[in-house]
Amino acid sequence: QVQLVESGGGLVQTGGSLRLSCAASGLTFSSYNMGWFRQAPGKEREFVAAITYRGGSTYDADSMKGRFTVSRDNAKNTVSLQMIGLKPEDTAVYYCAAAYYIRSNNYKYADKYDYWGQGTQVTVSS
């Protein structure tokens, strides 16, 4: 049974930082491309960042470029999202997702991912 478990969310002030982690089990983690998405209340799920299965390439949403950095540790079956310069509009539930095969121009599409975590809440106060 595949499980993706996010952690590291919480309440932070504007300008603060958080590091989210996603622990994977039940799959050959090093074979999966990983993505981060977020969803704010009343809004559609939004692509944040992605990393290829070996970590050789990363993809970032333009609106978050330079503030969010995705990384992975295949030895520990984890993928992380380092967030700096947080803004109130970054408030959302953040999800990690796994895709066995995904074209490089499809990382931003949620329906291309095979497995999803339950999400972790990030709240940025003004």
Secondary structure as GFF3:
##gff-version 3
##sequence-region A 1 126
A	DSSP	beta_strand	3	7	.	.	.	ID=ss1
A	DSSP	beta_strand	10	13	.	.	.	ID=ss2
A	DSSP	beta_strand	18	25	.	.	.	ID=ss3
A	DSSP	three_ten_helix	29	31	.	.	.	ID=ss4
A	DSSP	beta_strand	33	39	.	.	.	ID=ss5
A	DSSP	beta_strand	46	51	.	.	.	ID=ss6
A	DSSP	beta_strand	58	60	.	.	.	ID=ss7
A	DSSP	three_ten_helix	62	64	.	.	.	ID=ss8
A	DSSP	beta_strand	68	73	.	.	.	ID=ss9
A	DSSP	beta_strand	78	83	.	.	.	ID=ss10
A	DSSP	three_ten_helix	88	90	.	.	.	ID=ss11
A	DSSP	beta_strand	92	99	.	.	.	ID=ss12
A	DSSP	three_ten_helix	110	112	.	.	.	ID=ss13
A	DSSP	beta_strand	115	116	.	.	.	ID=ss14
A	DSSP	beta_strand	120	125	.	.	.	ID=ss15
###
